[in-house]
Amino acid sequence: MLFSDIIGQHEIKKRFIRTVTEQRIPHAQLIRGREGIGKLGLAIAYAQYICCENRTSIDSCGVCPSCVKYKKLAHPDLHFVFPVIKPTGKNSVICDDYISEFREMIIQSPYFGVNDWYSKISGDAKQGLIYSNESDEILRKLSLKTYESEYKVMIIWLPEKMHTTCANKLLKILEEPPEKTVFLLVSNEPDQIITTILSRTQHIHIPRLQDDEVVVALLQNEDIEIERDTAIYAAHVAKGSYLAALSILNEGDENKMNFERFVSVMRLAWQVGNKKDHASLKTLRKWADDLAQSSVGRDRQKNFLSYAQSMTRENFIHNLHEPELNNLTSFEADFSQRFSPFINERNVEDLMSEFALAERHIDQNVNAKMVFFDLTLKIIMLLKK
């Protein structure tokens, strides 16, 4: 993968190139930022540039034997670690069990989300993990001498999904790294990584993409046909994420499902609190139970709660009557036109806090049925303010 294959991020690319040309490559780097801005692609392009035999001042050559292998993600000195889902009835699983699927997904497009990955390798929505036994594989791979390149590169996608045992063993490697080994940790949620690993990595914050960069990428995408005005709208709402922009253009995406869940819980809670509608209370309980099901999965549950915080904020901003400050899709805007008066200075902070608290509880594996039913009761009371 070439740097030119990655949308925007010109300053980050220059920074990576400079570390190679000056022969000052940090052995452990944490590439952090929101989902959908090109972090994984940047890490792979950086690794390819490090190993390229005829690199230029701006990119890998793309044609040397090393680059040819990198194009297929099959270079013997390139290693991947990523969250996987353990099949039912299987005692252990390692990343290499899914390496073909992982390569295939990246080659198709490096812009994909964690739920896209889980959907590819599993029929359900269980939460993935980098299991404890993966640490043995990491140690084994790093104990080998390089095959063809000067450096071995290990890309760890979503280290926040790493089991504590595995994380602790990785920490020991980071403290005493093998010679000519580069670790590239690619994280959406660095706050979830153990602090000792954070302190031993050089942090590289990847900024959001510029709207015009997203627009150009959307218009050049051969898999979609859209007008320029539609691309501009999607880029604006996506807030710098190319992946989010693609999702906005797909009406059947998870964003639409989260919207429908948000609309449902708010309408039901309002009816219970203001009209004493007991039938709606039963439906609200079912809403909580449905969202709490294991088939939904904790990542999608957290995504909904994050989305609910965003929609709460957007509806409060809507009351300011400054449309340029809002980032809403057309269907979200239609709903907010009627709903936004119920989100005001008396309840907005508490609603945001309750959604954020529920998200933390889900992340901490608190019983999901309790979390969501308790949340619905809080929403009932807060919408009465």
BATORFI-890285 format. One record per residue (C-alpha): x, y, z. Coordinates in Angstrom, 3 decimals. Layout:
atom X->X, Y->Y, Z->Z
...
***
This chain:
atom X->0.000, Y->0.000, Z->0.000
atom X->1.354, Y->3.382, Z->-1.020
atom X->1.006, Y->6.666, Z->0.844
atom X->-0.734, Y->7.941, Z->-2.282
atom X->-3.483, Y->5.350, Z->-1.712
atom X->-4.437, Y->7.076, Z->1.552
atom X->-6.780, Y->10.058, Z->1.556
atom X->-5.166, Y->13.311, Z->2.730
atom X->-3.017, Y->13.230, Z->5.909
atom X->-0.118, Y->14.913, Z->4.103
atom X->1.645, Y->16.155, Z->7.236
atom X->1.499, Y->12.711, Z->8.845
atom X->2.930, Y->11.130, Z->5.704
atom X->5.805, Y->13.640, Z->5.707
atom X->6.463, Y->12.866, Z->9.358
atom X->6.655, Y->9.121, Z->8.712
atom X->8.917, Y->9.608, Z->5.703
atom X->11.217, Y->11.886, Z->7.701
atom X->11.744, Y->9.222, Z->10.396
atom X->12.971, Y->6.816, Z->7.709
atom X->15.188, Y->9.223, Z->5.793
atom X->16.771, Y->10.452, Z->9.034
atom X->17.099, Y->6.850, Z->10.291
atom X->15.235, Y->7.732, Z->13.478
atom X->12.337, Y->5.277, Z->13.428
atom X->10.750, Y->4.960, Z->16.907
atom X->10.434, Y->1.309, Z->17.856
atom X->6.879, Y->1.678, Z->19.226
atom X->4.327, Y->4.159, Z->17.867
atom X->0.667, Y->4.583, Z->18.771
atom X->-1.291, Y->5.813, Z->15.753
atom X->-4.467, Y->7.185, Z->17.292
atom X->-7.602, Y->8.914, Z->16.086
atom X->-11.255, Y->8.387, Z->15.264
atom X->-12.481, Y->5.541, Z->13.100
atom X->-12.508, Y->5.961, Z->9.340
atom X->-9.695, Y->8.507, Z->8.826
atom X->-7.104, Y->6.113, Z->7.381
atom X->-5.006, Y->5.043, Z->10.384
atom X->-4.598, Y->1.381, Z->9.399
atom X->-3.790, Y->2.279, Z->5.802
atom X->-1.212, Y->4.809, Z->6.980
atom X->0.437, Y->2.186, Z->9.196
atom X->0.710, Y->-0.275, Z->6.301
atom X->2.002, Y->2.382, Z->3.901
atom X->4.568, Y->3.430, Z->6.519
atom X->5.689, Y->-0.182, Z->6.982
atom X->5.996, Y->-0.602, Z->3.209
atom X->8.061, Y->2.592, Z->2.976
atom X->10.398, Y->1.354, Z->5.720
atom X->11.019, Y->-1.894, Z->3.836
atom X->11.019, Y->-0.509, Z->0.267
atom X->14.263, Y->-1.135, Z->-1.628
atom X->13.967, Y->1.904, Z->-3.917
atom X->11.941, Y->4.434, Z->-1.965
atom X->11.580, Y->8.009, Z->-3.210
atom X->11.311, Y->11.191, Z->-1.190
atom X->7.508, Y->10.988, Z->-1.225
atom X->6.536, Y->7.312, Z->-1.415
atom X->7.516, Y->3.671, Z->-1.832
atom X->8.527, Y->2.639, Z->-5.333
atom X->5.668, Y->0.131, Z->-5.600
atom X->7.575, Y->-2.240, Z->-7.895
atom X->10.516, Y->-3.694, Z->-5.960
atom X->10.146, Y->-7.266, Z->-4.608
atom X->9.349, Y->-5.919, Z->-1.137
atom X->6.592, Y->-3.619, Z->-2.413
atom X->5.099, Y->-6.392, Z->-4.538
atom X->4.757, Y->-8.560, Z->-1.441
atom X->3.380, Y->-5.635, Z->0.576
atom X->0.729, Y->-5.069, Z->-2.075
atom X->-0.566, Y->-8.541, Z->-1.235
atom X->0.106, Y->-7.989, Z->2.503
atom X->2.199, Y->-11.154, Z->2.362
atom X->5.673, Y->-9.844, Z->3.159
atom X->7.401, Y->-12.314, Z->5.532
atom X->8.625, Y->-9.481, Z->7.783
atom X->5.169, Y->-7.920, Z->8.161
atom X->3.010, Y->-9.255, Z->10.992
atom X->-0.552, Y->-8.405, Z->12.004
atom X->-2.380, Y->-8.645, Z->15.321
atom X->-6.104, Y->-7.830, Z->15.472
atom X->-9.233, Y->-8.747, Z->17.455
atom X->-10.973, Y->-11.985, Z->16.510
atom X->-14.050, Y->-13.874, Z->17.672
atom X->-13.620, Y->-17.340, Z->19.138
atom X->-15.933, Y->-19.843, Z->17.415
atom X->-18.323, Y->-21.731, Z->19.662
atom X->-16.780, Y->-24.946, Z->20.910
atom X->-13.212, Y->-23.974, Z->20.046
atom X->-10.775, Y->-23.726, Z->22.937
atom X->-8.353, Y->-21.264, Z->21.427
atom X->-7.970, Y->-18.971, Z->18.455
atom X->-5.161, Y->-16.788, Z->17.114
atom X->-5.053, Y->-13.998, Z->14.559
atom X->-3.408, Y->-16.178, Z->11.927
atom X->-6.601, Y->-18.263, Z->11.840
atom X->-8.220, Y->-15.236, Z->10.184
atom X->-5.258, Y->-13.675, Z->8.390
atom X->-6.618, Y->-14.462, Z->4.903
atom X->-9.898, Y->-12.684, Z->5.678
atom X->-8.030, Y->-9.741, Z->7.215
atom X->-5.786, Y->-9.338, Z->4.176
atom X->-8.777, Y->-9.612, Z->1.866
atom X->-10.651, Y->-6.904, Z->3.739
atom X->-7.719, Y->-4.466, Z->3.713
atom X->-6.967, Y->-5.064, Z->0.026
atom X->-10.608, Y->-4.361, Z->-0.776
atom X->-10.391, Y->-1.092, Z->1.199
atom X->-8.371, Y->-0.027, Z->4.253
atom X->-11.361, Y->2.070, Z->5.326
atom X->-13.499, Y->-0.274, Z->7.389
atom X->-14.783, Y->-0.349, Z->10.947
atom X->-14.504, Y->-2.879, Z->13.715
atom X->-18.117, Y->-3.983, Z->13.244
atom X->-17.482, Y->-4.495, Z->9.522
atom X->-14.641, Y->-6.814, Z->10.512
atom X->-16.736, Y->-8.732, Z->13.031
atom X->-19.495, Y->-9.165, Z->10.470
atom X->-17.005, Y->-10.650, Z->8.004
atom X->-15.676, Y->-13.317, Z->10.366
atom X->-18.788, Y->-14.103, Z->12.394
atom X->-22.492, Y->-14.467, Z->11.791
atom X->-23.341, Y->-12.780, Z->15.088
atom X->-22.306, Y->-9.586, Z->16.829
atom X->-20.097, Y->-10.868, Z->19.619
atom X->-17.354, Y->-8.596, Z->20.845
atom X->-13.934, Y->-9.465, Z->19.483
atom X->-10.764, Y->-9.794, Z->21.484
atom X->-7.025, Y->-10.229, Z->21.069
atom X->-6.848, Y->-13.312, Z->23.267
atom X->-4.203, Y->-14.073, Z->25.866
atom X->-2.584, Y->-16.865, Z->23.831
atom X->-1.810, Y->-14.370, Z->21.057
atom X->1.138, Y->-13.206, Z->23.159
atom X->2.900, Y->-16.521, Z->22.486
atom X->2.475, Y->-15.943, Z->18.747
atom X->3.855, Y->-12.422, Z->19.053
atom X->6.919, Y->-13.687, Z->20.906
atom X->7.446, Y->-16.500, Z->18.407
atom X->7.271, Y->-14.213, Z->15.382
atom X->9.586, Y->-11.619, Z->16.886
atom X->12.142, Y->-14.243, Z->17.877
atom X->12.712, Y->-15.042, Z->14.198
atom X->15.341, Y->-13.249, Z->12.159
atom X->14.193, Y->-10.968, Z->9.379
atom X->13.749, Y->-12.810, Z->6.108
atom X->14.234, Y->-10.097, Z->3.508
atom X->14.114, Y->-6.613, Z->5.035
atom X->16.223, Y->-4.738, Z->7.516
atom X->13.193, Y->-4.314, Z->9.790
atom X->10.399, Y->-6.498, Z->11.103
atom X->7.128, Y->-4.604, Z->11.442
atom X->4.253, Y->-5.669, Z->13.685
atom X->0.981, Y->-3.812, Z->13.182
atom X->-1.453, Y->-4.210, Z->16.086
atom X->-4.914, Y->-3.071, Z->15.038
atom X->-7.081, Y->-2.028, Z->18.000
atom X->-4.735, Y->-2.795, Z->20.922
atom X->-7.553, Y->-1.645, Z->23.229
atom X->-9.158, Y->-5.031, Z->22.496
atom X->-6.177, Y->-6.875, Z->23.930
atom X->-6.619, Y->-9.287, Z->26.835
atom X->-4.793, Y->-8.135, Z->29.959
atom X->-2.427, Y->-11.116, Z->29.925
atom X->-1.464, Y->-10.435, Z->26.337
atom X->-1.095, Y->-6.707, Z->27.019
atom X->1.265, Y->-7.348, Z->29.927
atom X->3.477, Y->-9.609, Z->27.820
atom X->3.505, Y->-7.015, Z->25.045
atom X->4.614, Y->-4.453, Z->27.611
atom X->7.712, Y->-6.512, Z->28.377
atom X->8.585, Y->-6.615, Z->24.675
atom X->8.124, Y->-2.862, Z->24.367
atom X->10.447, Y->-2.346, Z->27.334
atom X->13.167, Y->-4.481, Z->25.730
atom X->12.361, Y->-4.520, Z->22.026
atom X->14.143, Y->-6.888, Z->19.625
atom X->16.632, Y->-5.143, Z->17.379
atom X->15.272, Y->-3.660, Z->14.143
atom X->11.660, Y->-4.248, Z->15.162
atom X->8.938, Y->-1.633, Z->14.731
atom X->5.578, Y->-1.793, Z->16.526
atom X->2.715, Y->0.209, Z->15.043
atom X->-0.329, Y->0.238, Z->17.323
atom X->-3.445, Y->1.533, Z->15.575
atom X->-6.119, Y->2.621, Z->18.034
atom X->-9.625, Y->4.103, Z->17.933
atom X->-9.878, Y->4.315, Z->21.727
atom X->-6.406, Y->4.809, Z->23.238
atom X->-7.912, Y->5.599, Z->26.635
atom X->-8.826, Y->1.911, Z->26.866
atom X->-5.185, Y->0.798, Z->26.562
atom X->-3.268, Y->0.091, Z->29.769
atom X->-1.299, Y->3.139, Z->30.856
atom X->2.044, Y->1.340, Z->30.944
atom X->1.799, Y->0.630, Z->27.218
atom X->0.693, Y->4.214, Z->26.533
atom X->3.754, Y->5.512, Z->28.338
atom X->6.101, Y->3.376, Z->26.247
atom X->4.843, Y->4.406, Z->22.838
atom X->5.275, Y->7.560, Z->20.828
atom X->1.795, Y->8.963, Z->20.230
atom X->0.871, Y->10.148, Z->16.753
atom X->-2.540, Y->11.783, Z->16.608
atom X->-4.158, Y->11.427, Z->13.194
atom X->-6.438, Y->14.428, Z->12.558
atom X->-9.848, Y->14.359, Z->10.927
atom X->-9.900, Y->14.619, Z->7.158
atom X->-10.768, Y->17.911, Z->5.512
atom X->-14.248, Y->18.026, Z->4.019
atom X->-12.908, Y->18.703, Z->0.526
atom X->-10.631, Y->15.650, Z->0.785
atom X->-13.609, Y->13.456, Z->1.654
atom X->-15.646, Y->14.959, Z->-1.198
atom X->-12.929, Y->14.190, Z->-3.750
atom X->-12.553, Y->10.626, Z->-2.436
atom X->-16.302, Y->10.014, Z->-2.629
atom X->-16.552, Y->11.337, Z->-6.172
atom X->-13.584, Y->9.185, Z->-7.243
atom X->-15.019, Y->6.021, Z->-5.665
atom X->-16.051, Y->3.825, Z->-8.592
atom X->-18.427, Y->1.783, Z->-6.425
atom X->-20.799, Y->4.676, Z->-5.805
atom X->-22.509, Y->7.180, Z->-8.073
atom X->-23.420, Y->10.461, Z->-6.411
atom X->-23.812, Y->14.100, Z->-7.276
atom X->-21.272, Y->16.600, Z->-5.971
atom X->-23.865, Y->18.257, Z->-3.709
atom X->-24.609, Y->14.884, Z->-2.078
atom X->-20.901, Y->14.250, Z->-1.533
atom X->-20.497, Y->17.696, Z->0.055
atom X->-23.415, Y->17.016, Z->2.392
atom X->-22.089, Y->13.576, Z->3.411
atom X->-18.592, Y->14.955, Z->4.031
atom X->-19.949, Y->17.759, Z->6.209
atom X->-22.046, Y->15.427, Z->8.366
atom X->-19.273, Y->12.813, Z->8.624
atom X->-17.007, Y->15.233, Z->10.541
atom X->-13.773, Y->14.176, Z->8.889
atom X->-14.333, Y->10.416, Z->8.639
atom X->-14.374, Y->8.889, Z->5.164
atom X->-15.934, Y->5.723, Z->6.591
atom X->-18.713, Y->7.736, Z->8.224
atom X->-19.339, Y->9.523, Z->4.925
atom X->-19.748, Y->6.183, Z->3.158
atom X->-22.151, Y->5.068, Z->5.881
atom X->-24.231, Y->8.213, Z->5.515
atom X->-24.627, Y->7.465, Z->1.808
atom X->-25.908, Y->3.991, Z->2.646
atom X->-29.415, Y->4.312, Z->4.072
atom X->-29.350, Y->0.743, Z->5.363
atom X->-26.304, Y->1.301, Z->7.528
atom X->-25.939, Y->1.122, Z->11.280
atom X->-26.379, Y->4.880, Z->11.550
atom X->-29.955, Y->4.531, Z->10.312
atom X->-30.604, Y->1.694, Z->12.757
atom X->-29.269, Y->3.775, Z->15.640
atom X->-31.471, Y->6.650, Z->14.538
atom X->-34.547, Y->4.429, Z->14.628
atom X->-33.594, Y->3.163, Z->18.087
atom X->-33.112, Y->6.724, Z->19.321
atom X->-36.446, Y->7.883, Z->17.907
atom X->-38.218, Y->4.885, Z->19.448
atom X->-36.826, Y->5.292, Z->22.961
atom X->-37.436, Y->9.040, Z->23.024
atom X->-41.020, Y->8.782, Z->21.802
atom X->-41.886, Y->5.954, Z->24.173
atom X->-40.242, Y->7.669, Z->27.145
atom X->-42.114, Y->10.902, Z->26.417
atom X->-45.458, Y->9.058, Z->26.188
atom X->-44.858, Y->7.269, Z->29.486
atom X->-43.748, Y->10.416, Z->31.302
atom X->-46.282, Y->12.861, Z->29.903
atom X->-49.301, Y->10.733, Z->29.059
atom X->-48.926, Y->7.983, Z->31.690
atom X->-49.125, Y->5.470, Z->28.837
atom X->-48.605, Y->2.068, Z->30.512
atom X->-48.655, Y->0.252, Z->27.169
atom X->-45.687, Y->2.344, Z->26.090
atom X->-43.891, Y->1.391, Z->29.303
atom X->-44.178, Y->-2.283, Z->28.356
atom X->-42.915, Y->-1.473, Z->24.869
atom X->-40.061, Y->0.492, Z->26.414
atom X->-39.097, Y->-2.525, Z->28.503
atom X->-39.063, Y->-4.624, Z->25.340
atom X->-36.913, Y->-1.958, Z->23.636
atom X->-34.367, Y->-2.283, Z->26.455
atom X->-34.445, Y->-6.098, Z->26.329
atom X->-34.003, Y->-6.156, Z->22.551
atom X->-31.001, Y->-3.840, Z->22.641
atom X->-29.505, Y->-5.854, Z->25.515
atom X->-29.500, Y->-9.123, Z->23.571
atom X->-26.138, Y->-10.766, Z->23.035
atom X->-26.853, Y->-10.920, Z->19.296
atom X->-26.568, Y->-7.117, Z->19.202
atom X->-23.152, Y->-7.199, Z->20.825
atom X->-21.446, Y->-4.749, Z->23.155
atom X->-19.700, Y->-2.812, Z->20.396
atom X->-22.998, Y->-2.018, Z->18.678
atom X->-24.573, Y->-1.210, Z->22.041
atom X->-21.759, Y->1.266, Z->22.716
atom X->-22.121, Y->2.669, Z->19.213
atom X->-25.793, Y->3.360, Z->19.853
atom X->-25.048, Y->5.108, Z->23.148
atom X->-22.376, Y->7.221, Z->21.473
atom X->-24.839, Y->8.055, Z->18.709
atom X->-27.491, Y->8.982, Z->21.311
atom X->-25.071, Y->11.455, Z->22.886
atom X->-24.417, Y->12.981, Z->19.477
atom X->-28.140, Y->13.275, Z->18.702
atom X->-28.855, Y->14.809, Z->22.103
atom X->-26.187, Y->17.427, Z->21.477
atom X->-27.414, Y->18.095, Z->17.934
atom X->-31.012, Y->18.545, Z->19.101
atom X->-29.929, Y->21.024, Z->21.752
atom X->-27.938, Y->22.954, Z->19.131
atom X->-30.990, Y->22.845, Z->16.855
atom X->-32.814, Y->25.045, Z->19.380
atom X->-30.243, Y->27.786, Z->18.765
atom X->-31.637, Y->28.237, Z->15.237
atom X->-28.155, Y->28.299, Z->13.724
atom X->-28.373, Y->25.587, Z->11.023
atom X->-24.720, Y->25.911, Z->10.050
atom X->-23.804, Y->24.548, Z->13.499
atom X->-25.824, Y->21.358, Z->13.012
atom X->-24.521, Y->18.129, Z->11.503
atom X->-27.686, Y->16.175, Z->10.745
atom X->-28.774, Y->13.940, Z->7.914
atom X->-32.055, Y->14.761, Z->6.174
atom X->-34.055, Y->12.204, Z->8.170
atom X->-32.399, Y->13.287, Z->11.439
atom X->-33.208, Y->16.921, Z->10.660
atom X->-36.878, Y->16.085, Z->9.998
atom X->-37.151, Y->14.388, Z->13.371
atom X->-35.260, Y->17.121, Z->15.211
atom X->-37.575, Y->19.785, Z->13.832
atom X->-40.302, Y->18.408, Z->16.109
atom X->-38.261, Y->16.799, Z->18.868
atom X->-35.565, Y->19.378, Z->19.634
atom X->-37.774, Y->21.564, Z->21.928
atom X->-37.742, Y->18.701, Z->24.436
atom X->-33.931, Y->18.898, Z->24.719
atom X->-33.192, Y->22.083, Z->26.617
atom X->-30.904, Y->23.652, Z->29.200
atom X->-32.808, Y->21.881, Z->32.010
atom X->-32.061, Y->18.337, Z->30.874
atom X->-29.356, Y->18.282, Z->28.182
atom X->-26.402, Y->17.822, Z->30.538
atom X->-28.127, Y->15.078, Z->32.528
atom X->-29.181, Y->13.229, Z->29.372
atom X->-25.637, Y->13.362, Z->28.035
atom X->-24.297, Y->12.123, Z->31.365
atom X->-26.734, Y->9.211, Z->31.515
atom X->-25.918, Y->8.058, Z->27.975
atom X->-22.188, Y->8.352, Z->28.708
atom X->-22.561, Y->6.442, Z->31.983
atom X->-24.468, Y->3.660, Z->30.240
atom X->-21.726, Y->3.457, Z->27.611
atom X->-19.078, Y->3.065, Z->30.324
atom X->-21.138, Y->0.384, Z->32.068
atom X->-21.529, Y->-1.598, Z->28.844
atom X->-17.791, Y->-1.330, Z->28.262
atom X->-17.235, Y->-2.674, Z->31.786
atom X->-19.487, Y->-5.697, Z->31.083
atom X->-22.272, Y->-4.629, Z->33.444
atom X->-25.496, Y->-6.568, Z->32.818
atom X->-26.894, Y->-4.962, Z->29.653
atom X->-30.565, Y->-5.506, Z->30.551
atom X->-30.081, Y->-3.607, Z->33.796
atom X->-28.152, Y->-0.843, Z->32.058
atom X->-30.703, Y->-0.194, Z->29.322
atom X->-33.824, Y->-0.491, Z->31.463
atom X->-32.344, Y->1.845, Z->34.063
atom X->-31.448, Y->4.225, Z->31.234
atom X->-35.032, Y->4.261, Z->29.928
atom X->-36.359, Y->5.173, Z->33.386
atom X->-33.876, Y->8.048, Z->33.595
atom X->-34.927, Y->9.295, Z->30.140
atom X->-38.603, Y->9.276, Z->31.187
atom X->-37.860, Y->11.562, Z->34.120
atom X->-35.499, Y->13.862, Z->32.223
atom X->-37.873, Y->14.470, Z->29.304
atom X->-40.428, Y->15.781, Z->31.808
atom X->-38.120, Y->18.696, Z->32.728
***
